[in-house]
Amino acid sequence: MSFRRMRHTKAREWQGCDIAYDFSNPATLYDATSGGSLVGSGAAIARAEDVSGNGNHMTQSSSTLRPLRIVAAQRGLDAARFDGTNDYMTAGDIADIGLGTFELAIVFKRSGGSTAVQGYLAKSLYGDGGGRFYLACDTTDSVGSDLGTSQPVYTGSAPTTWQVLHGWHLRSASNVAQQFVSRNAATPTSGSAFAANTATNYDTNYLVLLGAYNDPGGTAPQNGSYFNGDFGEAVKWNNALGSMARRRFDHSRARKWGIAT
């Protein structure tokens, strides 16, 4: 992985990261799902390289469903603009929830419109079995997962300003889990501890989606769930960062993108 792409981020903060995308780095954006050329200003993004080093690239094969590269979207940094109608990208069936701890973080701006369900970063399946995780807007911004039961945690609002949204799922005991969500490195909102399934290693066939929430089959976007706004970065870890590393990461993203904490 090239750490020069991650301004203000120390290498140890990315240990255990299984997917990461940095739309501020034009050298990671291509106009074809394989091969192709770098994306010009205002042009469609077919592939965003996975800067975790794991090769889990985000792609969109349909030219009509691709987000656009917006130059100098925030603090002189580029971003990917999703239209809220049908734009999304997918990394395929990767980054399963398993039975362990995980964390998700995104840097983004929602561009108003409906506060109905909008998927930010998701491998989820509404109202079905375990194995899902998501950051999404469902009236308010939220994080959720399912290890035998669904326990979403809400931030209390869904602003239309740039923000760092960070959600994590911790195991406090072998069969107890708890979820947290924080915006712009603020004190996190915590959910109630709940009994977690310790018998099933959730290996789903759902797709990881950026810019939408999964449909009832888990393998395509749900109608009406498309994200309307800009993404700067998105990352998922398959381990717990710990409070110090988590705050360091969130503050570094806020400094990079000019977001008040």
Summary of the structure (lengths in Angstrom):
residues: 261
radius of gyration: 16.7
end to end distance: 28.0
largest distance: 49.0
contacts: 913
relative contact order: 0.22
helix: 11%
strand: 39%
